[in-house]
Amino acid sequence: MTAAHGSADRPGRGAGEDPLLVLLRRRYGQTWSIRRTAHLWIATALDPDCDHAPTLVQPDVETFVRELEEPPARACRPGRASLLSAGWFADNVERVGGDGACVDLRPPMT
């Protein structure tokens, strides 16, 4: 990772920050947390209960901006926790050890 690339991933950097990233954060920063990698544009909704897709990932900036303007539908119903959400894990699994491993002690659902 180059210094210029690394600074594009972090808000608040001065010299070397991607001007397009700065512009997108100014325009959509009230709704989305926006970052980028060398090949992808990534936005995460600030409202976890939003009624649209909570995460956008696109390699093309024009497609990315269209999705920021009109996000696609959610994969699950609004108000229903994703199986990947921290809240779901906290309510349904127990941590095992200090390495982040978890176990669900309930029997499998069939």
QUIVENQUI-V64198 format. One record per helix or strand. SS is the DSSP state (A for helix, B for strand). FROM is the first residue (numbers start at 1). LEN is the number of residues. If there is no record, write none. Layout:
((SS:FROM:LEN) (SS:FROM:LEN))
This chain:
((A:3:6) (A:19:10) (B:32:5) (B:41:5) (B:55:4) (A:61:9) (A:86:7) (B:94:2) (B:102:2))
